[in-house]
Amino acid sequence: MIRAVLKSVVQEQADKVDPVVGLVAKVAGVVSEQADDRSWRTLPESISVARTTLPQGAQIIEFQTENGSFRKEVTIGERFAIIPIRLTGGTVYVGQPNTLGAITPTSGVESKPTVKKPARKPAKKAE
């Protein structure tokens, strides 16, 4: 942000000195501007998506990696499921199947939302 403000001030001052100098300052500002691409550098080189139909129950998924064949048993519990698989540096990470539209309970006990009431101030004593 400071860099952008400084460029703007330099361009404005250069315009006051001479329009040609101002034009040169504007061109230099545009040429030297660089997009902030830090977040893009963390993205993977490639992304693959596969879709298949599997019956419910325990299933074996198998695919080829740079280190050979990979096999893993997963349990398909609903009609639609997403199985996250990540390959990083030759290592395969397989997450739990996620069911679309299903609510996964955290425990067997239902909990009611708690409402915190404001604390009461003690009554003043009469003197």
Helices and strands as residue ranges (DSSP letters): H 2-17, H 19-32, G 40-42, E 57-65, E 68-76, E 81-82, E 85-88, E 91-94, E 98-99
